[in-house]
Amino acid sequence: MGFLDLLDRLRGAVGLPPRRPATTPVPPHQLPSVPAVVSALRDLSDELDHGDGVWQFNRMYLQVTELVEQRLNEGYFENDRFMERLDIVFAHLYLDTVQADAEGRAIPDCWEPVFASRSVPLAPIQFAIAGMNAHINHDLAVAVITTCEQLGLSPSSRGVRADYQKVTSLLAEVHEEVRQSFLDGLVLAVDQELTPLLTLVGSWSIGRARDAAWVNSEVLWHLRDTPLLREEFRASLCRAVGLAGRTLLVQVAEPV
């Protein structure tokens, strides 16, 4: 437990409200709204070749972001301000990686397998799953903490975890639809040829990934008083996610 966590407990013991976390500045290039994020993803979809593995992930990510935008407009979430900012911050971790790669700059280890294999003739769903692996298993935890820090919130603030779990439930509803949209594009000689691919992509679960991302966000939050250790934890997580991504982007052998 850090000193600030102990201070919060002492404040609670004497009936005082918890500290309000200080806010961090918003980067000047950060998009202002979820519609702006959707527009950026659509522009990227138009720019990328449809044979590009990054386009395959972008296609899926755009569909999910449009759904979140719809739910925001419907008043689905408890804390709209948090959810809108989370959607923006989360998207930037992907969009900034695309920009860095285009400019020849280094990209995070978690994304390296996707970008390194983008021209390899793999099944489109492999790129979609590998992209989700990078974006959820690493980027999401970072986005939750960054959003809290920008808004002066914490993971325990009103609506933060509840709305996070609402998105998990929402994705569970559309996951099979998105998954099938990729599988429908495969032309198979016999149904059995699909089995190795299904075994590979079936090993990855969006629900388990989001559960793990929430735990990692809490770890990052509780390490805020030890910034060097916090960054080492994040960097180690990034490398581990990249390693998992490589296993999702292997050529699947046809059955004998």
Stockholm file with secondary structure:
# STOCKHOLM 1.0

chainA/1-256         MGFLDLLDRLRGAVGLPPRRPATTPVPPHQLPSVPAVVSALRDLSDELDHGDGVWQFNRMYLQVTELVEQRLNEGYFENDRFMERLDIVFAHLYLDTVQADAEGRAIPDCWEPVFASRSVPLAPIQFAIAGMNAHINHDLAVAVITTCEQLGLSPSSRGVRADYQKVTSLLAEVHEEVRQSFLDGLVLAVDQELTPLLTLVGSWSIGRARDAAWVNSEVLWHLRDTPLLREEFRASLCRAVGLAGRTLLVQVAEPV
#=GR chainA/1-256 SS CCHHHHHHHHHHHTTCCCCCCCCCCCCTTCCSSHHHHHHHHHHHHHHSCTTCHHHHHHHHHHHHHHHHHHHHHTTCSSCHHHHHHHHHHHHHHHHHHHHHHHTTCCCCTTTHHHHHTTTSCCCHHHHHHHHHHHIIIIIIHHHHHHHHHHHTCCTTSTTHHHHHHHHHHHHHHHHHHHHHHHHTTCCCSSGGGGHHHHHHHTTCCHHHHHHHHHHHHHHHHHTTTCHHHHHHHHHHHHHHHHHHHHHHTSCCCCCC
#=GC SS_cons         CCHHHHHHHHHHHTTCCCCCCCCCCCCTTCCSSHHHHHHHHHHHHHHSCTTCHHHHHHHHHHHHHHHHHHHHHTTCSSCHHHHHHHHHHHHHHHHHHHHHHHTTCCCCTTTHHHHHTTTSCCCHHHHHHHHHHHIIIIIIHHHHHHHHHHHTCCTTSTTHHHHHHHHHHHHHHHHHHHHHHHHTTCCCSSGGGGHHHHHHHTTCCHHHHHHHHHHHHHHHHHTTTCHHHHHHHHHHHHHHHHHHHHHHTSCCCCCC
//
